[in-house]
Amino acid sequence: MFRDRDHAAGILAGRLEKYRGSGNTVIAIPRGGAAIGFELARILSLPLELILTQKIGHPYNQEYPIGMVSLFGAVFNEDFGVDENYLRIETETAKKALLEKYCCYMPGRTPLNFRGMTVILADDGLASGTTMLHVIEMLIRDKASEIIVAVPVASESAVKKIRSYVNVMIYCLTIPDNFYAVNQVYENFENVSDEEVCRLLRLANGV
C-alpha cells in the first residue's frame, strides 16, 4: 500500500535509477500521472513533459471511442470503416483543443517532438490500459526510439498488452491478484486538479 502518489513515485524512481540524468525525458499523462511524473523527473534529474490526448467517438455514438488524437498524430480502429472526412474534421478539432490545453499547462513552451527520444511514460496506474496503449502507439508512429512505461500499479491484462510491444519496457511496482481499481493500493488518492498540474509543471521547469 502506498501512502499517496508521491510515496509511490519515490519507490518507482529507485527502479529507474539507471536513467538518472541520462538526457531522457519523463512524459506524464495528466492529470494523475503529472504527480508521478513530477517526482520521477525531480528525483532522477530529468525534464518533465506532458502528452495530451483526446478520444474520438463513433459518429453514431460519441460515447464509443474509435481512436485517439495527440498533438502530433492520431490512431484509429479501422475496423469501423468510418468516413475519412469525419476523422479528418474530428482530428483537426481535437488537435486545436489539445493545443489550447497545452498552452494553459505549459505557457510559452512549444510541444516537444519525441522523434528519436527515449521516453519514460508516467501514470498513477493502469486499469484497462487503453489510454496508455494508444499513447504508446502514437509514440511509435512518432519514431520515439525507446519507450519505458512507469506506473506504481496495473492490472495483469494491461501489463501483458504493454509487454507485447517491441522496444517497450514496463516498470510496475505491484500487480494485484484481485485488481478492481487503481486507487485500491493508495491510502490517499485525491483528484489532481488542473491547477495542481500547472503548479507541478512550473516547479519542474523552473518557472
Backbone torsions as a table, in degrees:
resi	resn	phi	psi	omega
1	MET	NA	133.3	177.7
2	PHE	-98.9	143.4	177.7
3	ARG	-63.8	-45.7	-178.9
4	ASP	-163.2	-172.5	-178.4
5	ARG	-64.9	-37.6	-179.8
6	ASP	-62.0	-44.2	179.1
7	HIS	-61.0	-46.2	180.0
8	ALA	-63.1	-42.0	-178.9
9	ALA	-65.5	-35.6	178.3
10	GLY	-62.3	-41.9	177.4
11	ILE	-67.3	-42.1	-179.3
12	LEU	-62.6	-38.2	179.5
13	ALA	-60.1	-34.4	178.0
14	GLY	-62.5	-30.4	178.1
15	ARG	-76.8	-17.6	-175.6
16	LEU	-107.8	18.7	-173.3
17	GLU	-56.3	-31.9	-178.0
18	LYS	-66.2	-15.1	179.1
19	TYR	-93.9	3.5	-178.2
20	ARG	-58.0	127.8	173.6
21	GLY	54.8	27.7	-172.1
22	SER	-91.8	2.4	-178.1
23	GLY	86.4	4.5	175.1
24	ASN	-80.9	177.4	-178.3
25	THR	-130.7	136.1	172.6
26	VAL	-88.2	128.2	178.6
27	ILE	-115.6	121.7	-179.0
28	ALA	-99.2	142.3	172.8
29	ILE	-99.8	106.8	-176.1
30	PRO	-72.0	155.0	9.3
31	ARG	-100.8	-36.1	-177.9
32	GLY	-58.2	-34.2	-180.0
33	GLY	-66.7	-20.2	179.7
34	ALA	-65.6	-37.3	179.1
35	ALA	-66.9	-41.6	177.0
36	ILE	-66.5	-47.5	-178.0
37	GLY	-61.7	-38.8	179.7
38	PHE	-60.6	-47.1	-179.1
39	GLU	-66.2	-40.7	177.6
40	LEU	-61.1	-46.5	-179.2
41	ALA	-63.5	-41.3	-178.7
42	ARG	-65.6	-48.4	-176.1
43	ILE	-69.5	-37.8	-175.5
44	LEU	-93.6	3.0	179.3
45	SER	56.3	49.1	179.6
46	LEU	-120.9	153.9	175.4
47	PRO	-70.6	154.7	-179.8
48	LEU	-115.7	131.1	178.9
49	GLU	-131.1	158.9	174.6
50	LEU	-106.4	150.5	166.4
51	ILE	-122.5	119.7	-177.7
52	LEU	-103.4	138.2	-179.4
53	THR	-135.8	159.1	175.4
54	GLN	-143.1	131.9	179.7
55	LYS	-76.5	146.8	175.2
56	ILE	-110.0	126.2	-178.5
57	GLY	-90.6	160.5	176.7
58	HIS	-63.7	140.8	-177.5
59	PRO	-58.3	-24.9	180.0
60	TYR	-101.3	-3.3	177.8
61	ASN	-160.0	92.2	-174.7
62	GLN	-62.8	-19.3	179.4
63	GLU	-77.8	-11.4	-178.4
64	TYR	-100.9	107.6	-175.6
65	PRO	-73.3	136.7	176.5
66	ILE	-119.4	0.0	179.5
67	GLY	178.3	179.8	-179.0
68	MET	-144.0	144.8	-176.9
69	VAL	-120.3	141.2	170.5
70	SER	-121.6	-177.2	179.0
71	LEU	-67.8	-19.7	-174.7
72	PHE	-112.3	-9.8	-178.2
73	GLY	-177.5	-170.1	-178.9
74	ALA	-152.7	151.6	173.6
75	VAL	-129.4	136.0	-177.8
76	PHE	-132.4	151.6	172.7
77	ASN	-84.0	106.9	-174.4
78	GLU	-74.6	-8.1	-178.1
79	ASP	-64.7	-20.7	-176.1
80	PHE	-83.0	-15.3	178.9
81	GLY	59.2	39.0	-178.4
82	VAL	-73.8	143.9	-179.3
83	ASP	-53.9	131.9	-177.1
84	GLU	-63.9	-32.3	179.2
85	ASN	-64.7	-39.6	176.4
86	TYR	-61.6	-45.1	-179.4
87	LEU	-64.3	-39.5	-179.8
88	ARG	-64.1	-47.3	-178.7
89	ILE	-64.2	-44.9	-179.8
90	GLU	-64.1	-37.7	179.3
91	THR	-65.8	-45.6	179.6
92	GLU	-62.9	-41.3	178.6
93	THR	-64.3	-43.2	-179.6
94	ALA	-65.8	-42.1	-179.6
95	LYS	-63.3	-37.7	177.9
96	LYS	-63.3	-44.5	179.5
97	ALA	-65.7	-38.7	179.6
98	LEU	-67.1	-38.8	179.2
99	LEU	-64.9	-39.7	177.3
100	GLU	-62.6	-42.0	179.4
101	LYS	-66.8	-40.4	179.1
102	TYR	-61.5	-43.3	-179.8
103	CYS	-64.7	-29.5	175.6
104	CYS	-71.0	-43.8	179.5
105	TYR	-72.4	-41.3	-172.0
106	MET	-126.9	66.3	-177.0
107	PRO	-60.5	135.9	178.6
108	GLY	80.5	0.0	-179.5
109	ARG	-104.5	146.2	173.4
110	THR	-94.9	132.9	179.2
111	PRO	-53.7	135.3	-176.1
112	LEU	-79.1	135.0	173.0
113	ASN	-89.9	127.3	-171.4
114	PHE	-92.1	9.1	-179.6
115	ARG	-57.2	129.8	176.4
116	GLY	74.4	5.5	-175.6
117	MET	-99.8	152.9	166.9
118	THR	-94.5	123.2	-174.0
119	VAL	-123.2	143.8	175.4
120	ILE	-107.0	108.9	-178.1
121	LEU	-86.5	119.4	-175.2
122	ALA	-113.5	134.5	171.0
123	ASP	-146.4	167.1	-176.6
124	ASP	-86.1	-3.6	176.2
125	GLY	161.5	162.1	-178.7
126	LEU	-127.3	123.5	174.1
127	ALA	-94.2	-87.3	174.8
128	SER	-75.5	-28.2	-178.3
129	GLY	80.6	7.4	-174.6
130	THR	-59.8	-48.4	-179.5
131	THR	-60.7	-46.1	-179.6
132	MET	-61.0	-40.4	179.9
133	LEU	-63.4	-41.3	177.7
134	HIS	-65.1	-39.8	178.6
135	VAL	-63.4	-43.5	177.9
136	ILE	-58.8	-46.1	-179.4
137	GLU	-62.0	-38.3	178.8
138	MET	-69.3	-38.4	178.5
139	LEU	-67.7	-35.0	175.6
140	ILE	-63.9	-43.4	178.2
141	ARG	-66.5	-29.9	178.0
142	ASP	-82.3	3.5	174.7
143	LYS	69.2	33.7	169.9
144	ALA	-62.6	139.3	-172.8
145	SER	-77.8	-35.9	179.1
146	GLU	-150.0	140.8	-177.9
147	ILE	-123.9	124.0	177.0
148	ILE	-115.8	118.1	176.9
149	VAL	-90.7	127.1	-177.7
150	ALA	-125.8	111.0	-178.7
151	VAL	-141.0	145.9	176.9
152	PRO	-70.9	-33.6	-174.6
153	VAL	-146.4	149.8	177.7
154	ALA	-159.0	157.3	172.6
155	SER	-76.5	155.8	179.7
156	GLU	-61.6	-38.3	-178.8
157	SER	-65.8	-39.1	178.9
158	ALA	-65.2	-41.5	179.5
159	VAL	-63.4	-42.5	179.8
160	LYS	-61.8	-41.9	179.2
161	LYS	-62.2	-43.5	-177.8
162	ILE	-68.0	-38.5	-179.5
163	ARG	-68.9	-13.3	179.1
164	SER	-76.1	-13.9	-179.6
165	TYR	-84.6	141.7	174.3
166	VAL	-79.4	142.7	179.5
167	ASN	63.7	23.4	172.8
168	VAL	-123.7	123.8	177.9
169	MET	-111.1	153.0	176.5
170	ILE	-130.1	131.1	172.8
171	TYR	-111.1	113.0	-178.2
172	CYS	-131.7	127.3	-174.9
173	LEU	-74.0	-35.6	-178.6
174	THR	-149.1	140.9	176.1
175	ILE	-124.9	90.3	-175.0
176	PRO	-59.2	141.1	177.0
177	ASP	-63.8	-42.6	-179.8
178	ASN	-109.0	67.5	-177.5
179	PHE	-73.9	131.5	175.1
180	TYR	-133.5	-21.1	178.7
181	ALA	-167.3	151.4	179.3
182	VAL	-59.6	-38.5	-173.7
183	ASN	-72.2	-4.2	-177.7
184	GLN	-67.1	-18.4	-178.7
185	VAL	-103.6	5.4	179.8
186	TYR	-113.4	133.3	171.8
187	GLU	-72.7	-39.3	178.4
188	ASN	-122.1	117.2	-177.9
189	PHE	-134.8	54.0	179.4
190	GLU	-67.0	150.8	176.1
191	ASN	-61.7	143.8	175.9
192	VAL	-97.0	119.9	-176.7
193	SER	-82.0	164.1	174.3
194	ASP	-59.7	-37.7	-179.9
195	GLU	-63.4	-38.5	179.3
196	GLU	-69.5	-38.6	176.5
197	VAL	-59.5	-46.1	179.8
198	CYS	-61.5	-42.6	-179.6
199	ARG	-62.6	-44.2	-179.8
200	LEU	-64.2	-40.0	179.7
201	LEU	-66.5	-39.1	176.8
202	ARG	-62.1	-43.9	178.7
203	LEU	-63.3	-45.0	-177.1
204	ALA	-64.0	-33.4	-175.2
205	ASN	-105.5	11.6	172.7
206	GLY	65.0	37.6	178.6
207	VAL	-123.2	NA	NA
